[in-house]
Amino acid sequence: MEHTSTLERVLRGIALSLIVLFFMFPLFWIFLMSFQTNETILRIPPSLFFEPTLGNYKALITGKLDTAAGSLDIAFMKNLWNSVLLSTSAVVLSLILGVPAAYAFARHKFRGSEDIAFTLLSFRFAPPLLVLLPLTIYFQQLGLADTYVGLIWVYQLICLPLILWIVRGYFEDISADVEYAYRIAGHGWFATFRKIALPLAGPGIAAAGLLAFIFAWNNFVFALVLASADKQPVTVAALAFVTASGIQYGQIAAGIVLSITPTLAIALYAQRYLVEGLSLGAVKG
Amino acid sequence: MSTLELDDVVKKFGPDTVIDHLSLKVADGEKLVLFGPSGAGKSVLLRLVAGVIRPDGGTVRIGGADMAEIEAEDRGVGMAFQNFALFPHMDAFDNIASPLVAHRTTREKIRTGVEDVARLLKIDHVLSHKPRALSNGQKQRTALARALVGQPPLLLLDDPLRNVDAKLRFEMRIELPRLLADRGATVVYVTQDYKEAMAIGDRIAVMRDGRIAQLGTPEEIYGAPETLAIARLFGDPTINLLDVVPEADGEGLHVTISDRPVRLPAALRAAAGKPCVLGIRPESFHFVEASAPGAIPVEIEAETPLNEKTVTLAVTRRDRELLISRPAGTPAPASGSAHIAVDGAATLLFDKGDGRRIRGADDERRAA
């Protein structure tokens, strides 16, 4: 890079700024919107200057939405809690099921192992709408429709393949000799899995867990169809702001800010851990 | 202490046979070196003994007991790996302690056990370091310490000096035999370095293509290799190999080098008239006066020092190149014409067709 001219640097700076602006501006605009009333949001031309209000956040947190047509109860905080509950449970369950499975696929080549692994991955190929109708019928017959258990189960379609395939790669990267050495030292296979494979694949498991969490959090269509209002996550709940008296842009914006905060916080926290983990120089002794 | 017996062991990876009906016995306290080029199956054989991979056929017996149903963790062997295979998330102390931890020893015993072996291998000052903070030499010693700390009766060492620098390798080649002898353990040692093999092994098993090509003491392998390939693997500088056709005469058998006859043992008479390869170790030649019996005239091309030896490159009248080595410092002509001689009994004669050494009557008697 030492030969870059001033012009090149300036152009590069401009290009980078444009890209950042392109991706960050919507977020920034929503952040501003969340502090405005519908009137200031919808005025023409739009302006960066307004009287900030916490009304939107207050309405969401208290659950009382005052519109021109009267007062409306919304359960946004309940939906936020649903999102946390559903995503966390789904990821935890996926990790419990997926990590040992990934280890098995990485270390043991048994008959049909590749086929099984690929079938699990293929769940990600199918458009969700394709399976939703039969799934809805099954769930109604099994009594799983509109239950947390049913939703967490369906979320495995999103989380499990992701975790399985990412973590499998990390397990495969661990030198088999390192595990052999621990076995030969006198430890059983389960101790080897727990004390060697799990810690060494730790960063990968964290990355996969984080990614699965974000995918689960952002899911919309499964919850929309398979759950009723009191079990639905924030992604579906945002629809409630499309009211008879108009679309409540301010509350939607505040809702978005609140709902991306947990994933953003986890991502920022885990990023530090991921970088640490990956710079461990993990597998080479 | 422990014996090791392999009986008709077979291991296949898919269509490739890596270990091909191999049988081997290692006596109690013996140090056996598995020597051979990479891909010969040495490391696989070691892992079969350790129990981390399973044979497709045959039996492995340690201390007389069949290991078919015994898991790796219950075999009580110690193993050091070529790539060290240290646990990257544990410090050197915990790495070395791992075999002791497995056997539920007291904390105090673990500490003294680790410290003793660390002092022996001169790594007691780095016990708190993680593997990535260790030099290659320290990693190698840590791996070795981990293999030794549990005092296993059977030690498997998979080319442990491969990834360390030349100086350290030289030191360890001197240090290791004493260290292993003090332990009294049965040792199977894998290497691709013939000097290491000769320094460490009571016996050497030369492996090729999943089989043992020759099994014998270092002297036997060096002095009487079964095939041309084995002769080439041992010795530095490598053995001189000359295409010859031995001729029978009144006294027995001879070949010609620089148009002069070199007598071969009469017991090899069967080889007369057949295309053969004559192997002469560089140190079997010596410089002589022109008038000496059996003197062979050569032109000296170059002279190079090689460790403790001096190596001379010479050509015969028929333009065949010969390497001649002698202890450094011994006087010899450095250029121009010279004469050399060789004792025919110290040469090796191989069949040019299949590369096997042609055995004389002496050999047969010795073998019997």
Contacts between the chains, C-beta under 8 A, distances in Angstrom:
chain1	res1	chain2	res2	distance
A	175	B	83	6.7
A	175	B	85	6.4
A	176	B	52	8.0
A	177	B	81	4.9
A	177	B	83	6.1
A	177	B	85	3.9
A	178	B	85	4.8
A	178	B	86	7.5
A	178	B	87	6.3
A	178	B	88	7.6
A	180	B	47	6.9
A	180	B	50	7.0
A	180	B	52	4.2
A	180	B	72	7.2
A	180	B	79	7.6
A	180	B	81	7.6
A	180	B	85	6.9
A	181	B	79	6.9
A	181	B	81	6.3
A	181	B	85	4.2
A	181	B	86	7.7
A	181	B	87	7.4
A	181	B	98	8.0
A	181	B	146	7.3
A	182	B	87	6.8
A	182	B	98	6.5
A	183	B	51	7.8
A	183	B	52	5.8
A	183	B	71	7.7
A	183	B	72	4.2
A	183	B	73	5.4
A	184	B	50	5.2
A	184	B	51	7.6
A	184	B	52	6.8
A	184	B	72	5.4
A	184	B	73	7.2
A	184	B	75	7.6
A	184	B	77	6.3
A	184	B	78	7.4
A	184	B	79	4.8
A	185	B	73	7.6
A	185	B	98	4.3
A	185	B	99	4.1
A	185	B	102	5.7
A	185	B	146	6.9
A	185	B	150	7.5
A	186	B	73	4.8
A	186	B	74	7.7
A	186	B	76	7.7
A	186	B	98	7.9
A	186	B	99	5.5
A	186	B	102	3.2
A	186	B	103	6.0
A	186	B	150	7.3
A	187	B	73	5.6
A	187	B	98	7.3
A	187	B	102	5.1
A	188	B	71	7.4
A	188	B	73	5.6
A	189	B	71	7.9
A	191	B	102	8.0
A	196	B	87	6.2
A	199	B	89	5.0
A	200	B	88	6.8
A	200	B	89	6.4
A	280	B	88	6.7
A	280	B	89	7.4
A	280	B	132	7.7
A	281	B	88	7.1
A	281	B	132	5.3
A	282	B	88	6.0
A	283	B	88	6.6
A	284	B	83	8.0
A	284	B	88	7.3
A	285	B	83	6.3
A	285	B	84	4.3
A	285	B	85	5.8
A	285	B	86	3.9
A	285	B	87	7.8
A	285	B	88	6.0
A	285	B	131	5.2
A	285	B	139	6.3
A	285	B	143	7.8
